[in-house]
């Protein structure tokens, strides 16, 4: 059975959290004595258009230090298998991903590279981790019943690497935040970085039907 997009997105969030939390101790080591918290956002809200200007808002939404992943359904839904009556049993859904990690001179670059592309005996960076999941089963409420019955569907995840548009290819960069506040206090702490590493890419999750 085809898995609805909202449950694919929830499942993708779980995979991202599982992978990135293996780096929590490393983030803590770089940003000691602060306690790093991974923030994952699944919706575009009003704050998104102000986060680069407001440090208070960044701390609230993206953490302190900034350790943040955004997972947004970017569509469209592409049917992959139809039944005889023209209904689709499965499809491919595309998600836009953005991973931020606060920058710290001579300390955060190696960590961010590991977090995205490491391949060692005990962990994998996010790009490799997502690619290597293989076929996985997602359980979700059965839409054909009014009870709390559960059903399931199998999915296969891939990193989008095709297309001429640059937005479909993984991009790494350093972004600059403005150190301004909307009614708050501007920090003068030299240890408070207003820069962050950024990785953007697209993930396709296809029903294996």
N, C-alpha and C positions, 0 to 999 in steps of 0.2 A: 504494500500500500504506500502511496505517496505521502511523505511527511510534510505537513503544513510549514510554511516559512517561519512562523514564530517559534516552533519547537526546534527547527534547525538552528535558529539563531541562539536559543537558550543552550543547546548542546554545544555549539561553537564557543560560546562564552565559557562553558565548563572546560573545554579543551585548552583554551587560552590560559585560564586560571591555573589548571593543573601544571602546564608547562612553565609558566612564568614564576610560580611560587617556589620552584626549585632554585630560583635566584634570589630569594628574599634575604638570605644571610649575606650574600655578596652586596646587595644594595645597602643593607644595614652597615656593612663594613666601610663602604665608600662614604656614607652620609652619617656616620656615628657622630653624636649619640642619638640621633633621631630614629624613630621607629617607622620604617617604611610600610605603607599600606598600598596594595595594588587596587586601583580603581578601574572598574570596567563600566562603560556607558553604552546603552543600546538604543538610545533615542537622541534626536536633535532637539534641544530645548533652547529657551531664550538666552541662557547664560553662554551658550557656545559662541555668540557673536561679541561677547565682551571679555572672554577669558584672557586674551592676549594683552588687554589693557589693565585688568584688575588683578593684582596679586592676591587679594583676599578671596576673590572668586576662584582663582587657580588652586589655592590651598584647599578650598571647600570641595571642589569638583575633581581636581587632578592629584591632590595629595601634597604633602610636604615631607620629603622631597616629591617632586612630580614623578609619579610612576603610574602611567595611565594608558589604557587601551580603549579605543572606540570601535564598536562593531555595528555597522549600519547596513540594513538591507538596501542594496542599490538597484536590484532588479535588472532586467525584467525576468519574469518566470518563463522559462523555455520548456514546453512539454517534451517529454522524451518517449512516452509510450501511450498510445490511445487504445481504448476498448472499442468493440464493434459499434457501440452506440455513440461514438465520438467523444466520450469523456476521457480525460487523461488520468492515467494511473501513477504517473511519476513526472518529475520535472527537475530542472536545474535552477537553483537560486544563487544569486551572486551577492556577496557581502563586501563592503568597503571597509578596510582595516587601517587603523592608525595607532601606532605604538610610540609613546613619548617616554623619555627618561631624562630627568634633569641633568644638566651638564655640570661636571666638576673637572677643572683643569688637571690633566695628567692622571686622572683616576677613573673617569666614567666611560671613556671611549672603548677601552678593552672590554669592559663589562657589557656595554651595549652590543658590541660585536659578538660576544659570547651568547648573549641573550637572544640574538636573532639567528646566528649561524653556527653555533658550537656543535661539534659532534664528538662526544667522548664516551667512555664506557658506562657512565652513570647518568648522563642527561644529554638532551639535544636542544639546540636553539629553536625558537618558535617556528621559523620557516621550515626547518627539517622535521620538527615534531608534527606539524600539521600535514605535511606531505606523506608522512609514514604511518598514518593511522589506519589505512586500508578500509575495508568495509566494516562499518559499525552499525549497531542496532539502536534506534531511538524509540523509546516508549512515550506515548502521549494519549490523551483522552480520546476514546472512540467517537468520531463525529456521527456515527450511524445509530447511536443509542442515546437515550436520555438519562441513563444511569451513569455511575462513575466507572464504567468499564474502561479498561485500557487496551489499546492496540499498539502495533509497532510497525516500523518500516526500516529497511536497511539503506544506508547512505554511503557515498564515497566522496571524499573531500579532495580538492586539488587547488593549487595556487595558480591563478590566472597569469599566463605568460604569453598569450597570443594577442594579436591586434596591433594596429599601427599607433593607436593613441597612447601617449606616454602614461596616462592615468592608469592603464591596465598593467603596467610594469612596476615592479617593486622599486621604490625610490627612497634613498637615504639622504638626509640633510640635517643641518642644524638650524633651528628656528630661534628667533629672538622675541622675547616677551617685552612689553613696555612696562616700566616700573612706575605705574600710576595707579591711583585708587579712586573709586567713586565713593567719596564720603569716608574713606578709611585712612589708615596711616601708611605712608611710604616707608619701606624698610631701607635702612642705611647699612645693614649688616653685609660686609663684604663676602660672607660665606653664602649669602642667599643669591644663587645664580638666577639670572633672567634669560638663560638660554636652555635649550633642550635638544637632545637627539630625537630625530623623528624618522620612523620607517612607515611607509604607506604601501599597501598592496591590496589585491583582490583575491577573495576565496570563493570558489564555486563548490556548492554541495549538491550532488546529484543523487536522486533516488535510484537505488540498485534494484530495479524491478524487471 
